[in-house]
Each structure stands twice: as C-alpha cells, then as structure tokens.
C-alpha cells in the first residue's frame, strides 16, 4: 500500500498537535512548543488546502504542507510521527511527498527551511538532492534559532 495524501481534517490536526511529542532536542518540533504555530496549525482557515495528512495503511504517519511562494516555486514543511523518526524512513517519506507535489502542482523549484541542529533531517534532504542556500536566524518557541534554507530544482 502507498502513502495517501489528503487535506488534513480537524481531528487529525488536533491529534498531531496534542499527541505527537518528540524526544530530547527534537521536542523543538512539538506543536505545543510555540503558541503561534499551534494556533495556526489548529485553525482550519489557516491550514486551508495546503496542509495534507499523510497516511499509510490507514494510519496517520505524517503531514506535508505545500505553499506556493512564486510562479512554479513552492515551499514545503513536513513532519513524521515521533514513533517513526530516526528509524531510516525519512527518505522514503520525503520522496513520497516530493512525488505528490510534482504530480499535483506545476513546479520548477521546491524550498524548505530546517533548524540547523536537525542534522538527521538535513542529511535526508541532501540525499534527496536539496542544496544549501543560506542560514538565517528566526524567533520561535520563545527563543532565536538558526535555520538553513534549502532548495531542490525539479
């Protein structure tokens, strides 16, 4: 069975927001860590038609956000269920998401941003073919963190 991408329901958003908790430094990605991000994620209007729940064998295993930033340029955000992270499944998950984007949108370039401490995600993105663009500082979770912008030319 393949990954399924469907517009996220409110129930799925609440499940992710309140039940997905990551270990150690990765708790940075807990939705409850940043009040503004949490409110945005839980608001159906903010999520709109750009946030997809990803299921496999009817189980919610992740989410994928696709935002158009310019003609043929899309920015993505993604997350996997905490019980799947760090187990070598990231590249397969990313590939499924990238295939979904390229099949459903007219795309030349895909961008993303990732916290620089998250070297395991950066490794996956680079293995797929994303390249580093620049680092920048961003306020989130009550502090300022360094992020890396990356892009993939389709």
Secondary structure, DSSP 8 states (H G I E B T S, - for coil): ---EEEE--HHHHHHHHHH----GGGGGG-GGG-HHHHHHHH-HHHHTTTEEEEEETTEEEEEEEEEEEETTEEEEEEEE-TTTTTSS-HHHHHHHHHHHHHHHS--SEEEEEEETT-HHHHHHHHHHT-EEEEEEEEEETTEEEEEEEEEEE-
